Amino acid sequence: MARDVSLTELLQELAEQRNFDLRGYKKTSLERRFRRRMFQLNIGSFAEYSNYIREHSEEINELLNTILINVTGFFRDPPAWEILRNEILPSLLKPLKPGHSFRVWSAGCASGEEAYSAAILLAEHFGPKIQEYDIKIYATDIDEQALNTARRGEYSPEALQRVRSEWRAKYFYGKGW
């Protein structure tokens, strides 16, 4: 008979063997999401689920889709974006000369709206001279489906509601805006 495995032990195993560390998440939320995924698979214990993960490598992605909540939006938290636009970026970009590099990293970018928001701010700051600089925006996430959305850069008119109308006209094309 297989020994029982607790959620804590399963999390430890995932961290050590899969380099996927969820131990910083709220335990009650994690347990609820793990159990939801286990219910979908008709698995009744963490020990069974641990075995299932070992036997089905693609299960990690399914588990992540259950656990992670991709919250994103163009210019989400508008006051923070205004501070970035009006105070932080100008002081960071002022010393740059043509040919200089500037890098942005949007970690946990989900479907990419924050990365595109940063691109808009940089394009607005530099204007047509942006081509004189080496600007790179890196957008990473562990959710491959969300990254595919980000790579396509296709967003609904509803997703663009927080984008200023003049920026929608300048940086996006399509119907509905």
Order of alpha helices (4+ residues) and beta strands (2+ residues): alpha-alpha-alpha-alpha-alpha-alpha-beta-alpha-beta-alpha-alpha
